[in-house]
Amino acid sequence: MTAQPKTLLTIITEGVLENSLVDDFKRLGVIGYTISEARGLGTHGLRTGNWRKDGNIRVDIVADSDQCARIVDQLRADYDRDYGLLMYSCPVDLHG
């Protein structure tokens, strides 16, 4: 089986954005993503395990690098000024 080169985009942001992000992903042509709760310490302060609207989420998307770049650009434009938003990506090989 041949591996397909893709990009893994990870987004750490405020849980209150989840529904808006899902709508954005549909509009941007994302065909799959994983959302999970996240907690930790960073430049936006300590986030603990109280998972109401004030918790953090982690979103993972595997897509082509161009699509990941479009997602990053759109999310920065829409949310970066008003919400805690950390995005990073790395190359991955998709098997299967």
C-alpha positions as CSV (number, residue, x, y, z in Angstrom):
1,M,0.0,0.0,0.0
2,T,1.4,3.4,-1.0
3,A,1.4,6.2,1.5
4,Q,-0.2,9.5,0.4
5,P,1.6,12.7,1.6
6,K,-0.8,15.0,3.4
7,T,-0.7,17.7,6.1
8,L,-1.9,17.4,9.6
9,L,-3.4,20.7,10.8
10,T,-4.0,21.0,14.6
11,I,-6.1,23.8,16.0
12,I,-6.3,24.5,19.7
13,T,-9.0,27.0,20.5
14,E,-11.9,27.9,22.8
15,G,-14.8,25.4,22.9
16,V,-17.4,28.0,22.4
17,L,-16.2,28.1,18.7
18,E,-16.9,24.5,18.0
19,N,-20.2,24.9,16.1
20,S,-18.9,27.9,14.1
21,L,-15.8,25.9,13.2
22,V,-17.8,23.0,12.0
23,D,-19.8,25.3,9.7
24,D,-16.5,26.8,8.5
25,F,-15.1,23.4,7.7
26,K,-18.1,22.4,5.7
27,R,-17.9,25.7,3.7
28,L,-14.1,25.1,3.2
29,G,-14.6,21.6,1.9
30,V,-13.2,19.7,4.8
31,I,-14.3,16.1,4.5
32,G,-13.1,14.9,8.0
33,Y,-11.9,16.2,11.3
34,T,-11.6,15.1,14.9
35,I,-12.5,17.3,17.8
36,S,-11.5,16.5,21.4
37,E,-11.4,18.4,24.7
38,A,-8.0,20.0,25.5
39,R,-6.4,21.4,28.7
40,G,-3.0,22.6,29.6
41,L,-0.9,25.7,30.2
42,G,0.2,28.2,27.5
43,T,0.3,31.9,26.7
44,H,-3.5,32.2,27.3
45,G,-3.1,30.9,30.8
46,L,-4.0,27.6,32.6
47,R,-7.1,25.8,31.1
48,T,-8.5,23.0,33.4
49,G,-11.0,20.3,33.0
50,N,-14.3,22.3,33.4
51,W,-15.8,21.4,30.0
52,R,-18.6,23.8,29.7
53,K,-18.5,26.6,27.2
54,D,-15.2,27.9,28.7
55,G,-13.1,24.8,27.9
56,N,-10.6,24.4,25.1
57,I,-10.9,22.0,22.1
58,R,-8.3,20.4,19.9
59,V,-9.2,19.9,16.2
60,D,-7.2,17.7,13.9
61,I,-7.6,17.8,10.1
62,V,-5.7,15.7,7.6
63,A,-5.8,17.3,4.1
64,D,-3.7,18.7,1.3
65,S,-1.3,21.4,2.3
66,D,-3.1,24.0,0.1
67,Q,-6.4,23.3,1.8
68,C,-4.8,23.5,5.3
69,A,-3.3,26.9,4.3
70,R,-6.8,28.1,3.3
71,I,-8.2,26.9,6.6
72,V,-5.5,28.7,8.6
73,D,-6.0,31.9,6.6
74,Q,-9.8,31.9,7.1
75,L,-9.6,31.1,10.8
76,R,-7.0,33.8,11.5
77,A,-9.2,36.3,9.7
78,D,-12.4,35.3,11.5
79,Y,-11.2,34.4,15.1
80,D,-7.6,35.3,15.9
81,R,-8.3,38.8,17.2
82,D,-11.0,37.8,19.6
83,Y,-10.3,34.2,20.7
84,G,-7.4,32.1,21.9
85,L,-6.3,30.3,18.7
86,L,-3.2,28.2,18.2
87,M,-2.6,26.4,14.9
88,Y,0.3,24.2,13.8
89,S,0.8,21.7,11.0
90,C,3.2,19.0,10.0
91,P,3.6,16.6,7.0
92,V,2.1,13.2,7.5
93,D,1.8,10.0,5.4
94,L,-1.7,8.8,5.1
95,H,-2.0,5.0,5.0
96,G,-5.2,3.4,3.9
